[in-house]
Amino acid sequence: MKNYGILWTDPDGTPRASVVSYDKPSADGRKVELEAGGCTKVRVVETKPGEALQPQA
């Protein structure tokens, strides 16, 4: 099974990263929710087990 994380920028400009892993359909669904909430630069990225994403400026 592949794991995915999400990187995004909040509407106030703060970069964020998910702290949980998603399967692909769940990650895609969360991306839609974030974009609907006004977040920008939303990216779904493949992660390795145990890998922690870091917010990107």
CHARMM internal coordinates of N, CA and C (Angstrom, degrees):
IC EDIT
DIST 1 N 1 CA 1.4488
DIST 1 CA 1 C 1.5221
ANGL 1 N 1 CA 1 C 109.53
DIST 1 C 2 N 1.2998
ANGL 1 CA 1 C 2 N 116.31
DIHE 1 N 1 CA 1 C 2 N 136.19
DIST 2 N 2 CA 1.4614
ANGL 1 C 2 N 2 CA 121.27
DIHE 1 CA 1 C 2 N 2 CA 176.82
DIST 2 CA 2 C 1.5184
ANGL 2 N 2 CA 2 C 109.32
DIHE 1 C 2 N 2 CA 2 C -90.30
DIST 2 C 3 N 1.3275
ANGL 2 CA 2 C 3 N 115.44
DIHE 2 N 2 CA 2 C 3 N 146.78
DIST 3 N 3 CA 1.4625
ANGL 2 C 3 N 3 CA 122.26
DIHE 2 CA 2 C 3 N 3 CA 177.89
DIST 3 CA 3 C 1.5184
ANGL 3 N 3 CA 3 C 109.07
DIHE 2 C 3 N 3 CA 3 C -111.34
DIST 3 C 4 N 1.3271
ANGL 3 CA 3 C 4 N 115.27
DIHE 3 N 3 CA 3 C 4 N 147.77
DIST 4 N 4 CA 1.4578
ANGL 3 C 4 N 4 CA 121.01
DIHE 3 CA 3 C 4 N 4 CA -179.42
DIST 4 CA 4 C 1.5170
ANGL 4 N 4 CA 4 C 110.17
DIHE 3 C 4 N 4 CA 4 C -133.06
DIST 4 C 5 N 1.3271
ANGL 4 CA 4 C 5 N 115.12
DIHE 4 N 4 CA 4 C 5 N 147.07
DIST 5 N 5 CA 1.4501
ANGL 4 C 5 N 5 CA 122.35
DIHE 4 CA 4 C 5 N 5 CA 173.54
DIST 5 CA 5 C 1.5187
ANGL 5 N 5 CA 5 C 108.19
DIHE 4 C 5 N 5 CA 5 C -122.92
DIST 5 C 6 N 1.3143
ANGL 5 CA 5 C 6 N 115.45
DIHE 5 N 5 CA 5 C 6 N 172.59
DIST 6 N 6 CA 1.4645
ANGL 5 C 6 N 6 CA 120.02
DIHE 5 CA 5 C 6 N 6 CA -177.73
DIST 6 CA 6 C 1.5182
ANGL 6 N 6 CA 6 C 109.64
DIHE 5 C 6 N 6 CA 6 C -130.16
DIST 6 C 7 N 1.3199
ANGL 6 CA 6 C 7 N 115.45
DIHE 6 N 6 CA 6 C 7 N 134.67
DIST 7 N 7 CA 1.4623
ANGL 6 C 7 N 7 CA 123.46
DIHE 6 CA 6 C 7 N 7 CA 173.18
DIST 7 CA 7 C 1.5190
ANGL 7 N 7 CA 7 C 107.33
DIHE 6 C 7 N 7 CA 7 C -114.16
DIST 7 C 8 N 1.3313
ANGL 7 CA 7 C 8 N 117.25
DIHE 7 N 7 CA 7 C 8 N 141.27
DIST 8 N 8 CA 1.4590
ANGL 7 C 8 N 8 CA 120.30
DIHE 7 CA 7 C 8 N 8 CA 178.77
DIST 8 CA 8 C 1.5163
ANGL 8 N 8 CA 8 C 110.32
DIHE 7 C 8 N 8 CA 8 C -159.80
DIST 8 C 9 N 1.3328
ANGL 8 CA 8 C 9 N 115.10
DIHE 8 N 8 CA 8 C 9 N 170.19
DIST 9 N 9 CA 1.4596
ANGL 8 C 9 N 9 CA 122.58
DIHE 8 CA 8 C 9 N 9 CA 174.56
DIST 9 CA 9 C 1.5209
ANGL 9 N 9 CA 9 C 107.54
DIHE 8 C 9 N 9 CA 9 C -119.07
DIST 9 C 10 N 1.3424
ANGL 9 CA 9 C 10 N 115.76
DIHE 9 N 9 CA 9 C 10 N 125.42
DIST 10 N 10 CA 1.4660
ANGL 9 C 10 N 10 CA 121.25
DIHE 9 CA 9 C 10 N 10 CA 177.98
DIST 10 CA 10 C 1.5256
ANGL 10 N 10 CA 10 C 110.15
DIHE 9 C 10 N 10 CA 10 C -63.42
DIST 10 C 11 N 1.3375
ANGL 10 CA 10 C 11 N 117.68
DIHE 10 N 10 CA 10 C 11 N 160.92
DIST 11 N 11 CA 1.4650
ANGL 10 C 11 N 11 CA 120.53
DIHE 10 CA 10 C 11 N 11 CA 177.91
DIST 11 CA 11 C 1.5317
ANGL 11 N 11 CA 11 C 113.17
DIHE 10 C 11 N 11 CA 11 C -56.94
DIST 11 C 12 N 1.3408
ANGL 11 CA 11 C 12 N 117.99
DIHE 11 N 11 CA 11 C 12 N -25.78
DIST 12 N 12 CA 1.4711
ANGL 11 C 12 N 12 CA 120.64
DIHE 11 CA 11 C 12 N 12 CA 179.18
DIST 12 CA 12 C 1.5270
ANGL 12 N 12 CA 12 C 112.62
DIHE 11 C 12 N 12 CA 12 C -85.94
DIST 12 C 13 N 1.3514
ANGL 12 CA 12 C 13 N 117.37
DIHE 12 N 12 CA 12 C 13 N 1.97
DIST 13 N 13 CA 1.4550
ANGL 12 C 13 N 13 CA 121.43
DIHE 12 CA 12 C 13 N 13 CA 176.59
DIST 13 CA 13 C 1.5203
ANGL 13 N 13 CA 13 C 115.10
DIHE 12 C 13 N 13 CA 13 C 95.73
DIST 13 C 14 N 1.3265
ANGL 13 CA 13 C 14 N 118.36
DIHE 13 N 13 CA 13 C 14 N 2.50
DIST 14 N 14 CA 1.4621
ANGL 13 C 14 N 14 CA 121.87
DIHE 13 CA 13 C 14 N 14 CA -179.38
DIST 14 CA 14 C 1.5277
ANGL 14 N 14 CA 14 C 110.41
DIHE 13 C 14 N 14 CA 14 C -82.27
DIST 14 C 15 N 1.3552
ANGL 14 CA 14 C 15 N 117.80
DIHE 14 N 14 CA 14 C 15 N 122.83
DIST 15 N 15 CA 1.4632
ANGL 14 C 15 N 15 CA 119.77
DIHE 14 CA 14 C 15 N 15 CA 176.91
DIST 15 CA 15 C 1.5323
ANGL 15 N 15 CA 15 C 110.54
DIHE 14 C 15 N 15 CA 15 C -71.74
DIST 15 C 16 N 1.3145
ANGL 15 CA 15 C 16 N 116.03
DIHE 15 N 15 CA 15 C 16 N 141.73
DIST 16 N 16 CA 1.4672
ANGL 15 C 16 N 16 CA 121.98
DIHE 15 CA 15 C 16 N 16 CA -178.05
DIST 16 CA 16 C 1.5250
ANGL 16 N 16 CA 16 C 110.50
DIHE 15 C 16 N 16 CA 16 C -134.97
DIST 16 C 17 N 1.3403
ANGL 16 CA 16 C 17 N 115.20
DIHE 16 N 16 CA 16 C 17 N 160.16
DIST 17 N 17 CA 1.4602
ANGL 16 C 17 N 17 CA 122.11
DIHE 16 CA 16 C 17 N 17 CA 174.86
DIST 17 CA 17 C 1.5223
ANGL 17 N 17 CA 17 C 108.33
DIHE 16 C 17 N 17 CA 17 C -142.15
DIST 17 C 18 N 1.3164
ANGL 17 CA 17 C 18 N 116.48
DIHE 17 N 17 CA 17 C 18 N 143.18
DIST 18 N 18 CA 1.4628
ANGL 17 C 18 N 18 CA 119.71
DIHE 17 CA 17 C 18 N 18 CA 178.42
DIST 18 CA 18 C 1.5252
ANGL 18 N 18 CA 18 C 109.56
DIHE 17 C 18 N 18 CA 18 C -68.57
DIST 18 C 19 N 1.3187
ANGL 18 CA 18 C 19 N 115.67
DIHE 18 N 18 CA 18 C 19 N 148.27
DIST 19 N 19 CA 1.4650
ANGL 18 C 19 N 19 CA 121.08
DIHE 18 CA 18 C 19 N 19 CA 177.76
DIST 19 CA 19 C 1.5246
ANGL 19 N 19 CA 19 C 110.77
DIHE 18 C 19 N 19 CA 19 C -105.55
DIST 19 C 20 N 1.3150
ANGL 19 CA 19 C 20 N 116.62
DIHE 19 N 19 CA 19 C 20 N 1.84
DIST 20 N 20 CA 1.4611
ANGL 19 C 20 N 20 CA 122.11
DIHE 19 CA 19 C 20 N 20 CA 177.34
DIST 20 CA 20 C 1.5218
ANGL 20 N 20 CA 20 C 109.14
DIHE 19 C 20 N 20 CA 20 C -120.26
DIST 20 C 21 N 1.3211
ANGL 20 CA 20 C 21 N 115.70
DIHE 20 N 20 CA 20 C 21 N 159.66
DIST 21 N 21 CA 1.4574
ANGL 20 C 21 N 21 CA 121.47
DIHE 20 CA 20 C 21 N 21 CA 174.95
DIST 21 CA 21 C 1.5226
ANGL 21 N 21 CA 21 C 109.01
DIHE 20 C 21 N 21 CA 21 C -98.60
DIST 21 C 22 N 1.3122
ANGL 21 CA 21 C 22 N 115.03
DIHE 21 N 21 CA 21 C 22 N 145.90
DIST 22 N 22 CA 1.4604
ANGL 21 C 22 N 22 CA 122.17
DIHE 21 CA 21 C 22 N 22 CA -179.99
DIST 22 CA 22 C 1.5227
ANGL 22 N 22 CA 22 C 109.36
DIHE 21 C 22 N 22 CA 22 C -122.16
DIST 22 C 23 N 1.3376
ANGL 22 CA 22 C 23 N 116.54
DIHE 22 N 22 CA 22 C 23 N 157.51
DIST 23 N 23 CA 1.4535
ANGL 22 C 23 N 23 CA 119.64
DIHE 22 CA 22 C 23 N 23 CA 163.68
DIST 23 CA 23 C 1.5320
ANGL 23 N 23 CA 23 C 105.83
DIHE 22 C 23 N 23 CA 23 C -82.01
DIST 23 C 24 N 1.3070
ANGL 23 CA 23 C 24 N 117.89
DIHE 23 N 23 CA 23 C 24 N 168.69
DIST 24 N 24 CA 1.4658
ANGL 23 C 24 N 24 CA 120.89
DIHE 23 CA 23 C 24 N 24 CA -172.88
DIST 24 CA 24 C 1.5326
ANGL 24 N 24 CA 24 C 113.04
DIHE 23 C 24 N 24 CA 24 C -60.52
DIST 24 C 25 N 1.3352
ANGL 24 CA 24 C 25 N 119.87
DIHE 24 N 24 CA 24 C 25 N -47.94
DIST 25 N 25 CA 1.4734
ANGL 24 C 25 N 25 CA 118.20
DIHE 24 CA 24 C 25 N 25 CA 179.78
DIST 25 CA 25 C 1.5326
ANGL 25 N 25 CA 25 C 112.70
DIHE 24 C 25 N 25 CA 25 C -61.30
DIST 25 C 26 N 1.3236
ANGL 25 CA 25 C 26 N 117.48
DIHE 25 N 25 CA 25 C 26 N -38.65
DIST 26 N 26 CA 1.4675
ANGL 25 C 26 N 26 CA 120.57
DIHE 25 CA 25 C 26 N 26 CA 179.57
DIST 26 CA 26 C 1.5224
ANGL 26 N 26 CA 26 C 110.98
DIHE 25 C 26 N 26 CA 26 C -68.16
DIST 26 C 27 N 1.3315
ANGL 26 CA 26 C 27 N 117.16
DIHE 26 N 26 CA 26 C 27 N -40.36
DIST 27 N 27 CA 1.4667
ANGL 26 C 27 N 27 CA 120.87
DIHE 26 CA 26 C 27 N 27 CA 178.74
DIST 27 CA 27 C 1.5239
ANGL 27 N 27 CA 27 C 110.44
DIHE 26 C 27 N 27 CA 27 C -63.73
DIST 27 C 28 N 1.3285
ANGL 27 CA 27 C 28 N 116.46
DIHE 27 N 27 CA 27 C 28 N -42.55
DIST 28 N 28 CA 1.4651
ANGL 27 C 28 N 28 CA 119.75
DIHE 27 CA 27 C 28 N 28 CA 178.70
DIST 28 CA 28 C 1.5274
ANGL 28 N 28 CA 28 C 110.86
DIHE 27 C 28 N 28 CA 28 C -63.82
DIST 28 C 29 N 1.3256
ANGL 28 CA 28 C 29 N 116.94
DIHE 28 N 28 CA 28 C 29 N -38.57
DIST 29 N 29 CA 1.4600
ANGL 28 C 29 N 29 CA 120.64
DIHE 28 CA 28 C 29 N 29 CA 177.80
DIST 29 CA 29 C 1.5185
ANGL 29 N 29 CA 29 C 112.02
DIHE 28 C 29 N 29 CA 29 C -65.65
DIST 29 C 30 N 1.3285
ANGL 29 CA 29 C 30 N 116.29
DIHE 29 N 29 CA 29 C 30 N -41.08
DIST 30 N 30 CA 1.4710
ANGL 29 C 30 N 30 CA 120.07
DIHE 29 CA 29 C 30 N 30 CA 178.71
DIST 30 CA 30 C 1.5207
ANGL 30 N 30 CA 30 C 110.28
DIHE 29 C 30 N 30 CA 30 C -66.38
DIST 30 C 31 N 1.3340
ANGL 30 CA 30 C 31 N 117.55
DIHE 30 N 30 CA 30 C 31 N -36.05
DIST 31 N 31 CA 1.4666
ANGL 30 C 31 N 31 CA 121.40
DIHE 30 CA 30 C 31 N 31 CA 177.52
DIST 31 CA 31 C 1.5248
ANGL 31 N 31 CA 31 C 110.30
DIHE 30 C 31 N 31 CA 31 C -59.53
DIST 31 C 32 N 1.3240
ANGL 31 CA 31 C 32 N 116.65
DIHE 31 N 31 CA 31 C 32 N -44.68
DIST 32 N 32 CA 1.4676
ANGL 31 C 32 N 32 CA 121.26
DIHE 31 CA 31 C 32 N 32 CA 178.67
DIST 32 CA 32 C 1.5302
ANGL 32 N 32 CA 32 C 110.03
DIHE 31 C 32 N 32 CA 32 C -60.78
DIST 32 C 33 N 1.3409
ANGL 32 CA 32 C 33 N 117.21
DIHE 32 N 32 CA 32 C 33 N -43.26
DIST 33 N 33 CA 1.4697
ANGL 32 C 33 N 33 CA 121.26
DIHE 32 CA 32 C 33 N 33 CA 179.34
DIST 33 CA 33 C 1.5273
ANGL 33 N 33 CA 33 C 111.41
DIHE 32 C 33 N 33 CA 33 C -62.10
DIST 33 C 34 N 1.3308
ANGL 33 CA 33 C 34 N 117.10
DIHE 33 N 33 CA 33 C 34 N -43.88
DIST 34 N 34 CA 1.4650
ANGL 33 C 34 N 34 CA 120.81
DIHE 33 CA 33 C 34 N 34 CA -179.74
DIST 34 CA 34 C 1.5276
ANGL 34 N 34 CA 34 C 110.92
DIHE 33 C 34 N 34 CA 34 C -64.08
DIST 34 C 35 N 1.3300
ANGL 34 CA 34 C 35 N 116.70
DIHE 34 N 34 CA 34 C 35 N -44.35
DIST 35 N 35 CA 1.4657
ANGL 34 C 35 N 35 CA 119.99
DIHE 34 CA 34 C 35 N 35 CA 179.42
DIST 35 CA 35 C 1.5274
ANGL 35 N 35 CA 35 C 110.92
DIHE 34 C 35 N 35 CA 35 C -63.95
DIST 35 C 36 N 1.3254
ANGL 35 CA 35 C 36 N 117.13
DIHE 35 N 35 CA 35 C 36 N -38.47
DIST 36 N 36 CA 1.4663
ANGL 35 C 36 N 36 CA 120.69
DIHE 35 CA 35 C 36 N 36 CA 178.18
DIST 36 CA 36 C 1.5248
ANGL 36 N 36 CA 36 C 110.96
DIHE 35 C 36 N 36 CA 36 C -65.34
DIST 36 C 37 N 1.3249
ANGL 36 CA 36 C 37 N 116.85
DIHE 36 N 36 CA 36 C 37 N -26.95
DIST 37 N 37 CA 1.4580
ANGL 36 C 37 N 37 CA 121.97
DIHE 36 CA 36 C 37 N 37 CA 178.98
DIST 37 CA 37 C 1.5174
ANGL 37 N 37 CA 37 C 113.67
DIHE 36 C 37 N 37 CA 37 C -84.98
DIST 37 C 38 N 1.3336
ANGL 37 CA 37 C 38 N 117.40
DIHE 37 N 37 CA 37 C 38 N 3.45
DIST 38 N 38 CA 1.4551
ANGL 37 C 38 N 38 CA 120.85
DIHE 37 CA 37 C 38 N 38 CA 176.60
DIST 38 CA 38 C 1.5151
ANGL 38 N 38 CA 38 C 115.24
DIHE 37 C 38 N 38 CA 38 C 95.35
DIST 38 C 39 N 1.3310
ANGL 38 CA 38 C 39 N 117.65
DIHE 38 N 38 CA 38 C 39 N 6.02
DIST 39 N 39 CA 1.4661
ANGL 38 C 39 N 39 CA 120.18
DIHE 38 CA 38 C 39 N 39 CA 178.30
DIST 39 CA 39 C 1.5307
ANGL 39 N 39 CA 39 C 109.56
DIHE 38 C 39 N 39 CA 39 C -76.68
DIST 39 C 40 N 1.3254
ANGL 39 CA 39 C 40 N 115.56
DIHE 39 N 39 CA 39 C 40 N 151.98
DIST 40 N 40 CA 1.4600
ANGL 39 C 40 N 40 CA 121.17
DIHE 39 CA 39 C 40 N 40 CA -179.51
DIST 40 CA 40 C 1.5240
ANGL 40 N 40 CA 40 C 109.73
DIHE 39 C 40 N 40 CA 40 C -122.57
DIST 40 C 41 N 1.3246
ANGL 40 CA 40 C 41 N 115.59
DIHE 40 N 40 CA 40 C 41 N 172.24
DIST 41 N 41 CA 1.4627
ANGL 40 C 41 N 41 CA 122.79
DIHE 40 CA 40 C 41 N 41 CA 178.67
DIST 41 CA 41 C 1.5287
ANGL 41 N 41 CA 41 C 111.43
DIHE 40 C 41 N 41 CA 41 C 51.66
DIST 41 C 42 N 1.3253
ANGL 41 CA 41 C 42 N 116.85
DIHE 41 N 41 CA 41 C 42 N 40.14
DIST 42 N 42 CA 1.4649
ANGL 41 C 42 N 42 CA 121.54
DIHE 41 CA 41 C 42 N 42 CA -178.60
DIST 42 CA 42 C 1.5264
ANGL 42 N 42 CA 42 C 108.54
DIHE 41 C 42 N 42 CA 42 C -80.06
DIST 42 C 43 N 1.3352
ANGL 42 CA 42 C 43 N 115.51
DIHE 42 N 42 CA 42 C 43 N 122.81
DIST 43 N 43 CA 1.4674
ANGL 42 C 43 N 43 CA 121.05
DIHE 42 CA 42 C 43 N 43 CA -179.18
DIST 43 CA 43 C 1.5201
ANGL 43 N 43 CA 43 C 109.99
DIHE 42 C 43 N 43 CA 43 C -131.72
DIST 43 C 44 N 1.3218
ANGL 43 CA 43 C 44 N 115.90
DIHE 43 N 43 CA 43 C 44 N 135.90
DIST 44 N 44 CA 1.4583
ANGL 43 C 44 N 44 CA 122.36
DIHE 43 CA 43 C 44 N 44 CA 171.85
DIST 44 CA 44 C 1.5220
ANGL 44 N 44 CA 44 C 106.15
DIHE 43 C 44 N 44 CA 44 C -97.46
DIST 44 C 45 N 1.3336
ANGL 44 CA 44 C 45 N 116.59
DIHE 44 N 44 CA 44 C 45 N 124.33
DIST 45 N 45 CA 1.4618
ANGL 44 C 45 N 45 CA 120.97
DIHE 44 CA 44 C 45 N 45 CA -177.58
DIST 45 CA 45 C 1.5264
ANGL 45 N 45 CA 45 C 110.03
DIHE 44 C 45 N 45 CA 45 C -126.16
DIST 45 C 46 N 1.3247
ANGL 45 CA 45 C 46 N 115.58
DIHE 45 N 45 CA 45 C 46 N 141.84
DIST 46 N 46 CA 1.4598
ANGL 45 C 46 N 46 CA 119.88
DIHE 45 CA 45 C 46 N 46 CA 177.18
DIST 46 CA 46 C 1.5266
ANGL 46 N 46 CA 46 C 109.06
DIHE 45 C 46 N 46 CA 46 C -72.76
DIST 46 C 47 N 1.3246
ANGL 46 CA 46 C 47 N 116.21
DIHE 46 N 46 CA 46 C 47 N 137.76
DIST 47 N 47 CA 1.4628
ANGL 46 C 47 N 47 CA 121.42
DIHE 46 CA 46 C 47 N 47 CA 179.14
DIST 47 CA 47 C 1.5192
ANGL 47 N 47 CA 47 C 109.76
DIHE 46 C 47 N 47 CA 47 C -125.33
DIST 47 C 48 N 1.3256
ANGL 47 CA 47 C 48 N 114.77
DIHE 47 N 47 CA 47 C 48 N 161.22
DIST 48 N 48 CA 1.4576
ANGL 47 C 48 N 48 CA 121.17
DIHE 47 CA 47 C 48 N 48 CA 175.23
DIST 48 CA 48 C 1.5246
ANGL 48 N 48 CA 48 C 108.21
DIHE 47 C 48 N 48 CA 48 C -93.39
DIST 48 C 49 N 1.3169
ANGL 48 CA 48 C 49 N 118.55
DIHE 48 N 48 CA 48 C 49 N 154.56
DIST 49 N 49 CA 1.4641
ANGL 48 C 49 N 49 CA 120.26
DIHE 48 CA 48 C 49 N 49 CA 178.08
DIST 49 CA 49 C 1.5317
ANGL 49 N 49 CA 49 C 111.21
DIHE 48 C 49 N 49 CA 49 C -53.68
DIST 49 C 50 N 1.3168
ANGL 49 CA 49 C 50 N 116.25
DIHE 49 N 49 CA 49 C 50 N 130.14
DIST 50 N 50 CA 1.4640
ANGL 49 C 50 N 50 CA 121.60
DIHE 49 CA 49 C 50 N 50 CA 179.42
DIST 50 CA 50 C 1.5176
ANGL 50 N 50 CA 50 C 114.97
DIHE 49 C 50 N 50 CA 50 C 82.88
DIST 50 C 51 N 1.3191
ANGL 50 CA 50 C 51 N 118.16
DIHE 50 N 50 CA 50 C 51 N -5.90
DIST 51 N 51 CA 1.4696
ANGL 50 C 51 N 51 CA 121.33
DIHE 50 CA 50 C 51 N 51 CA -179.34
DIST 51 CA 51 C 1.5243
ANGL 51 N 51 CA 51 C 110.24
DIHE 50 C 51 N 51 CA 51 C -74.96
DIST 51 C 52 N 1.3230
ANGL 51 CA 51 C 52 N 115.92
DIHE 51 N 51 CA 51 C 52 N 131.91
DIST 52 N 52 CA 1.4653
ANGL 51 C 52 N 52 CA 121.56
DIHE 51 CA 51 C 52 N 52 CA 177.48
DIST 52 CA 52 C 1.5237
ANGL 52 N 52 CA 52 C 108.94
DIHE 51 C 52 N 52 CA 52 C -104.33
DIST 52 C 53 N 1.3161
ANGL 52 CA 52 C 53 N 116.76
DIHE 52 N 52 CA 52 C 53 N 122.39
DIST 53 N 53 CA 1.4622
ANGL 52 C 53 N 53 CA 120.90
DIHE 52 CA 52 C 53 N 53 CA 177.61
DIST 53 CA 53 C 1.5205
ANGL 53 N 53 CA 53 C 110.23
DIHE 52 C 53 N 53 CA 53 C -74.03
DIST 53 C 54 N 1.3117
ANGL 53 CA 53 C 54 N 115.73
DIHE 53 N 53 CA 53 C 54 N 149.73
DIST 54 N 54 CA 1.4571
ANGL 53 C 54 N 54 CA 122.27
DIHE 53 CA 53 C 54 N 54 CA 175.97
DIST 54 CA 54 C 1.5264
ANGL 54 N 54 CA 54 C 108.28
DIHE 53 C 54 N 54 CA 54 C -114.17
DIST 54 C 55 N 1.3331
ANGL 54 CA 54 C 55 N 117.32
DIHE 54 N 54 CA 54 C 55 N 138.61
DIST 55 N 55 CA 1.4697
ANGL 54 C 55 N 55 CA 119.36
DIHE 54 CA 54 C 55 N 55 CA 177.84
DIST 55 CA 55 C 1.5259
ANGL 55 N 55 CA 55 C 110.91
DIHE 54 C 55 N 55 CA 55 C -56.81
DIST 55 C 56 N 1.3180
ANGL 55 CA 55 C 56 N 115.79
DIHE 55 N 55 CA 55 C 56 N 141.27
DIST 56 N 56 CA 1.4633
ANGL 55 C 56 N 56 CA 122.18
DIHE 55 CA 55 C 56 N 56 CA 179.10
DIST 56 CA 56 C 1.5186
ANGL 56 N 56 CA 56 C 109.56
DIHE 55 C 56 N 56 CA 56 C -106.44
DIST 56 C 57 N 1.3182
ANGL 56 CA 56 C 57 N 116.47
DIHE 56 N 56 CA 56 C 57 N 130.56
DIST 57 N 57 CA 1.4729
ANGL 56 C 57 N 57 CA 120.53
DIHE 56 CA 56 C 57 N 57 CA 179.93
DIST 57 CA 57 C 1.5051
ANGL 57 N 57 CA 57 C 111.07
DIHE 56 C 57 N 57 CA 57 C -73.64
END
COOR INIT
IC SEED 1 N 1 CA 1 C
IC BUILD
